[in-house]
Amino acid sequence: MRTVADLEERLSRPRDVLVDDLRKLDGDILILGAGGKLGPSLVRLALRGVAAAGTVARVVAVSRFSEAGLADALRDEGAEVVEADVADDATLAALPDAANVVFLVGAKFGTSGREHATWATNTYLPGRVAQRFAGSRLVALSTGNVYPLVPVTAGGCVEQTPVQPVGEYAMSCLGRERILTHFALRDDTPLALIRLNYAVEMRYGVLVDIARAVHAGQAVDLTMGHANVVWQGYANEVVLRALHHTATPPFVLNLTGPELVSVRQVSAAVAARLGREPILTGTEAPTALLSNAQLCHRLFGYPDIPLAELIELTADWVADGQPLLDKPTGFQRRDGKF
């Protein structure tokens, strides 16, 4: 994965388990928020998976598509593209029906000072979507930020851990879960809530944030000393396969990698790959935002790219000056302010 084309191909390469699940899935797949960070590769994965499964399901990609050329590219690859703002009620009502809906729309950055807009996107809009697609299988992306910071030695939060969101962003994401659950129970809509943290690929994510700092000779703050990461290709696969696990009451799933990732160790590994010494500041706090994804791994297997390989690929990508999305994760924040 030394070029964008290599990366996009790997992100959208369906494994046999996904193809088997898509073969058993009836109906079309509608992906809302298809123009975001995860959306394009998830659309491509669905397209390639459906083609390999030999089914006739349509893959419908819905987004405002602010990135120039993306809508046309997905259309050329076989997606039915709808360029629309789903926050508009008339637009939402006019979307095609689908038996399977993947909801990726969300707002995180710029929350401070615009809390009202964050809540509108993360809490109000999901309710409108749930009403529009009542009765469809609905997989909605949530976040591990709904959990509290926990001791690094505790093994991470499981799905039954009491939620305790820190900050307005995390609170609004819990609001999304609560509102979606309300309509799922009211309308008998099978729902899966996927608590993801943090998806990574070579252009963005926690590993990119660290690699960019090391490559630029900048200090890496160790205060949030540990995190979870997961290869985005695997995350996309799990989101699609979760369509078979939607339920009422909702199915809740932590989605992340199996490792407890040390920021200090990642910094050292990246620096060694780049032939330099990392600059570190601060001391690791005893708590961090951590999820335990044992249920996910039991149901869907382990990620197909392990942490050590992700670190090497990311370090090489940054060192080679390959394109980046320039969207820092803010994983270092402990106050929930984004």
C-alpha positions as CSV (number, residue, x, y, z in Angstrom):
1,M,0.0,0.0,0.0
2,R,2.3,2.7,-1.3
3,T,-0.2,4.6,-3.4
4,V,-3.8,5.8,-2.9
5,A,-4.9,3.3,-5.5
6,D,-3.3,0.5,-3.5
7,L,-4.9,1.7,-0.3
8,E,-8.4,2.1,-1.8
9,E,-8.2,-1.4,-3.3
10,R,-7.1,-3.0,0.0
11,L,-9.8,-1.1,1.9
12,S,-12.5,-2.4,-0.4
13,R,-11.3,-6.0,-0.9
14,P,-14.1,-8.3,0.4
15,R,-13.1,-11.3,2.5
16,D,-15.0,-14.6,1.9
17,V,-17.0,-14.2,5.2
18,L,-18.4,-10.9,4.0
19,V,-19.3,-12.3,0.6
20,D,-21.1,-15.2,2.3
21,D,-23.1,-12.8,4.5
22,L,-24.0,-10.5,1.6
23,R,-25.2,-13.5,-0.4
24,K,-27.7,-14.3,2.4
25,L,-28.9,-10.7,2.7
26,D,-32.1,-9.8,0.9
27,G,-32.8,-6.3,-0.4
28,D,-30.8,-3.2,-1.4
29,I,-28.2,-1.5,0.8
30,L,-28.6,2.3,1.4
31,I,-25.6,4.0,2.9
32,L,-26.3,7.5,4.4
33,G,-23.2,9.6,4.9
34,A,-21.3,7.9,2.0
35,G,-19.1,10.9,1.5
36,G,-17.4,11.0,4.9
37,K,-14.2,9.4,6.0
38,L,-15.5,5.8,6.1
39,G,-18.2,6.1,3.5
40,P,-16.4,5.8,0.2
41,S,-14.4,2.7,1.1
42,L,-17.5,1.2,2.7
43,V,-19.5,1.8,-0.5
44,R,-16.8,0.2,-2.6
45,L,-16.5,-2.8,-0.2
46,A,-20.3,-3.3,-0.5
47,L,-20.1,-3.0,-4.3
48,R,-17.3,-5.6,-4.6
49,G,-18.9,-7.8,-2.0
50,V,-22.3,-7.8,-3.7
51,A,-20.6,-8.5,-7.1
52,A,-18.7,-11.4,-5.7
53,A,-21.8,-12.8,-4.0
54,G,-23.6,-12.7,-7.4
55,T,-26.7,-11.0,-6.0
56,V,-28.7,-8.2,-7.7
57,A,-28.8,-5.9,-4.7
58,R,-28.4,-2.2,-5.4
59,V,-25.8,-0.2,-3.4
60,V,-27.2,3.3,-3.0
61,A,-24.7,6.0,-1.8
62,V,-26.3,9.2,-0.3
63,S,-24.3,12.3,0.7
64,R,-23.8,15.9,-0.1
65,F,-20.4,14.8,-1.6
66,S,-18.3,17.8,-0.9
67,E,-15.2,16.2,-2.3
68,A,-14.9,17.0,-6.0
69,G,-15.3,14.0,-8.3
70,L,-16.2,11.5,-5.5
71,A,-19.9,11.1,-6.5
72,D,-18.9,10.5,-10.2
73,A,-16.2,8.0,-9.1
74,L,-18.6,5.9,-7.0
75,R,-21.2,6.1,-9.8
76,D,-18.7,4.8,-12.3
77,E,-17.9,1.9,-10.0
78,G,-21.5,0.8,-9.9
79,A,-23.2,2.7,-7.0
80,E,-26.5,4.4,-7.4
81,V,-25.5,7.9,-6.2
82,V,-27.9,10.4,-4.6
83,E,-26.4,13.8,-4.0
84,A,-28.5,15.2,-1.2
85,D,-28.6,16.7,2.3
86,V,-30.5,14.2,4.4
87,A,-31.0,16.9,7.0
88,D,-33.7,18.3,4.7
89,D,-37.0,16.6,5.4
90,A,-38.3,16.7,1.8
91,T,-35.0,15.2,0.6
92,L,-35.1,12.5,3.3
93,A,-38.6,11.6,2.4
94,A,-37.7,11.3,-1.3
95,L,-34.9,8.8,-0.8
96,P,-35.5,5.3,-2.2
97,D,-36.7,2.6,0.1
98,A,-34.2,0.0,1.1
99,A,-34.4,-3.2,3.3
100,N,-30.9,-2.4,4.6
101,V,-29.7,1.0,5.8
102,V,-26.3,2.0,7.1
103,F,-26.2,5.3,8.9
104,L,-22.8,7.0,9.0
105,V,-23.8,10.7,9.4
106,G,-22.3,12.4,12.4
107,A,-20.5,15.6,13.6
108,K,-17.6,15.7,16.0
109,F,-15.2,18.6,15.3
110,G,-16.3,22.2,15.8
111,T,-18.6,21.1,18.6
112,S,-17.3,23.8,21.0
113,G,-19.3,26.9,20.4
114,R,-21.7,25.1,18.0
115,E,-23.2,22.6,20.4
116,H,-26.7,23.1,19.0
117,A,-25.6,22.1,15.5
118,T,-23.8,19.0,16.9
119,W,-27.0,17.9,18.7
120,A,-29.1,18.5,15.6
121,T,-26.8,16.2,13.5
122,N,-26.0,13.6,16.1
123,T,-29.4,13.3,17.9
124,Y,-32.3,14.9,16.1
125,L,-31.4,13.7,12.6
126,P,-31.1,10.0,13.6
127,G,-34.6,10.1,14.8
128,R,-35.8,11.5,11.5
129,V,-33.9,8.7,9.7
130,A,-35.3,6.0,12.0
131,Q,-38.8,7.2,11.2
132,R,-38.2,7.4,7.5
133,F,-36.8,3.8,7.4
134,A,-39.0,2.2,10.0
135,G,-39.0,-1.5,9.6
136,S,-35.7,-1.7,7.6
137,R,-32.6,-3.3,9.1
138,L,-30.6,-0.3,10.4
139,V,-27.0,-0.3,11.4
140,A,-25.9,3.0,12.9
141,L,-22.4,4.1,13.7
142,S,-21.8,5.3,17.2
143,T,-18.6,5.8,19.2
144,G,-16.7,4.5,22.2
145,N,-16.8,8.1,23.5
146,V,-20.1,7.2,25.2
147,Y,-18.0,5.3,27.8
148,P,-16.1,6.9,30.7
149,L,-12.3,7.1,31.0
150,V,-11.3,3.8,32.7
151,P,-8.2,2.5,34.4
152,V,-5.7,1.2,31.8
153,T,-5.4,-2.0,33.7
154,A,-9.1,-2.8,33.7
155,G,-9.3,-4.3,30.2
156,G,-11.5,-1.7,28.6
157,C,-15.3,-1.1,28.6
158,V,-17.6,-3.9,27.5
159,E,-21.0,-3.3,26.0
160,Q,-22.6,-3.7,29.4
161,T,-20.4,-1.0,31.0
162,P,-22.6,1.9,32.2
163,V,-22.2,4.8,29.8
164,Q,-20.8,8.1,31.1
165,P,-20.0,10.4,28.2
166,V,-17.5,13.2,28.7
167,G,-18.3,16.4,26.9
168,E,-21.1,17.6,24.5
169,Y,-19.9,15.5,21.6
170,A,-20.1,12.3,23.5
171,M,-23.4,13.3,25.1
172,S,-24.9,13.9,21.7
173,C,-23.7,10.5,20.5
174,L,-25.4,8.9,23.5
175,G,-28.5,10.9,22.5
176,R,-28.3,9.4,19.1
177,E,-28.3,5.9,20.6
178,R,-31.2,6.7,22.8
179,I,-33.3,8.3,20.1
180,L,-32.6,5.5,17.6
181,T,-33.5,2.9,20.3
182,H,-36.8,4.7,21.0
183,F,-37.9,4.5,17.4
184,A,-36.6,1.0,17.0
185,L,-38.7,-0.2,19.9
186,R,-41.8,1.9,18.8
187,D,-41.7,0.9,15.2
188,D,-40.2,-2.6,15.6
189,T,-37.1,-1.6,13.5
190,P,-34.2,-4.1,13.9
191,L,-31.2,-2.0,14.9
192,A,-27.5,-2.4,15.6
193,L,-25.5,0.3,17.3
194,I,-21.8,0.1,16.5
195,R,-19.5,1.8,19.0
196,L,-16.3,2.4,17.0
197,N,-13.0,3.7,18.2
198,Y,-10.6,4.5,16.5
199,A,-10.7,3.4,12.8
200,V,-7.3,3.9,11.1
201,E,-5.9,3.8,7.6
202,M,-2.8,5.4,6.1
203,R,-4.4,8.8,5.5
204,Y,-5.9,9.5,8.9
205,G,-6.3,8.1,12.4
206,V,-4.4,7.9,15.7
207,L,-1.4,6.3,14.0
208,V,-1.2,9.0,11.4
209,D,-1.5,11.7,14.2
210,I,1.5,10.1,16.0
211,A,3.5,9.4,12.8
212,R,3.1,13.0,11.6
213,A,4.4,14.4,14.9
214,V,7.4,12.1,14.9
215,H,8.2,12.8,11.2
216,A,8.0,16.5,11.8
217,G,10.2,16.4,14.9
218,Q,7.3,17.5,17.1
219,A,6.6,16.3,20.7
220,V,4.1,13.6,21.2
221,D,2.0,14.1,24.4
222,L,1.8,11.0,26.5
223,T,-0.9,12.1,28.9
224,M,-3.6,10.1,27.0
225,G,-1.1,7.3,27.0
226,H,-3.2,4.5,25.6
227,A,-5.9,4.0,22.9
228,N,-7.6,1.5,20.8
229,V,-7.3,1.4,17.0
230,V,-8.7,-0.9,14.3
231,W,-8.0,-1.2,10.5
232,Q,-10.8,0.6,8.7
233,G,-11.2,-2.2,6.1
234,Y,-12.2,-4.5,9.0
235,A,-14.4,-1.9,10.5
236,N,-16.2,-1.5,7.2
237,E,-16.7,-5.3,6.9
238,V,-18.1,-5.5,10.4
239,V,-20.6,-2.7,9.8
240,L,-21.9,-4.5,6.7
241,R,-22.0,-7.9,8.4
242,A,-23.8,-6.4,11.4
243,L,-26.9,-6.1,9.1
244,H,-27.4,-9.8,10.0
245,H,-27.3,-8.9,13.7
246,T,-29.8,-6.1,13.9
247,A,-32.5,-6.7,16.6
248,T,-35.1,-5.3,18.8
249,P,-34.1,-4.3,21.4
250,P,-31.0,-3.1,19.6
251,F,-27.8,-5.1,19.2
252,V,-24.9,-3.1,20.7
253,L,-21.3,-3.8,19.6
254,N,-17.9,-2.4,20.5
255,L,-15.8,-2.3,17.3
256,T,-12.0,-1.9,17.7
257,G,-8.8,-3.9,17.6
258,P,-7.7,-6.4,20.2
259,E,-4.6,-4.5,21.4
260,L,-4.1,-2.0,24.1
261,V,-2.2,0.5,22.1
262,S,0.6,2.4,24.0
263,V,1.2,5.9,22.6
264,R,4.8,5.7,23.8
265,Q,5.4,2.4,22.1
266,V,3.8,3.5,18.8
267,S,6.0,6.6,18.9
268,A,9.1,4.5,19.4
269,A,8.2,2.1,16.6
270,V,7.4,4.9,14.1
271,A,10.7,6.7,15.1
272,A,12.7,3.5,14.6
273,R,11.0,3.0,11.2
274,L,12.0,6.5,10.2
275,G,15.5,6.3,11.7
276,R,15.1,8.9,14.4
277,E,14.4,9.4,18.1
278,P,10.9,10.4,19.2
279,I,10.3,13.5,21.3
280,L,8.0,12.7,24.1
281,T,6.3,14.9,26.7
282,G,4.1,14.4,29.6
283,T,3.4,11.2,31.6
284,E,0.8,8.6,31.0
285,A,-2.5,9.1,32.9
286,P,-3.8,6.0,34.8
287,T,-7.0,6.2,32.8
288,A,-7.9,6.3,29.1
289,L,-10.8,5.9,26.7
290,L,-10.7,2.2,26.1
291,S,-13.2,-0.4,24.7
292,N,-13.1,-4.2,24.9
293,A,-14.2,-5.7,21.6
294,Q,-14.1,-9.4,22.5
295,L,-17.7,-9.9,21.4
296,C,-16.9,-8.4,18.0
297,H,-13.9,-10.7,17.5
298,R,-15.9,-13.7,18.6
299,L,-18.6,-12.9,16.1
300,F,-16.6,-11.6,13.2
301,G,-13.0,-12.8,13.7
302,Y,-9.9,-10.6,14.2
303,P,-8.8,-7.7,12.0
304,D,-6.9,-8.9,8.9
305,I,-4.1,-6.3,9.3
306,P,-2.4,-6.5,12.8
307,L,-1.2,-3.4,14.7
308,A,2.5,-3.9,14.0
309,E,1.8,-3.9,10.2
310,L,-0.5,-0.9,10.5
311,I,2.3,1.1,12.3
312,E,4.9,0.2,9.6
313,L,2.5,1.0,6.7
314,T,1.6,4.3,8.3
315,A,5.1,5.3,9.0
316,D,6.1,4.6,5.4
317,W,3.1,6.4,4.0
318,V,3.9,9.6,6.0
319,A,7.6,9.4,5.2
320,D,6.9,9.1,1.5
321,G,4.8,12.2,1.5
322,Q,1.6,10.4,0.4
323,P,-1.7,12.3,0.6
324,L,-3.3,12.7,4.0
325,L,-6.9,13.8,4.9
326,D,-5.6,16.3,7.4
327,K,-8.3,15.4,10.0
328,P,-6.6,14.9,13.4
329,T,-8.6,12.6,15.6
330,G,-8.2,14.6,18.8
331,F,-7.7,11.3,20.7
332,Q,-5.5,13.1,23.2
333,R,-8.4,15.1,24.5
334,R,-9.5,14.1,28.0
335,D,-12.2,16.8,28.5
336,G,-14.4,15.7,25.5
337,K,-14.1,19.1,23.8
338,F,-13.7,18.8,20.1
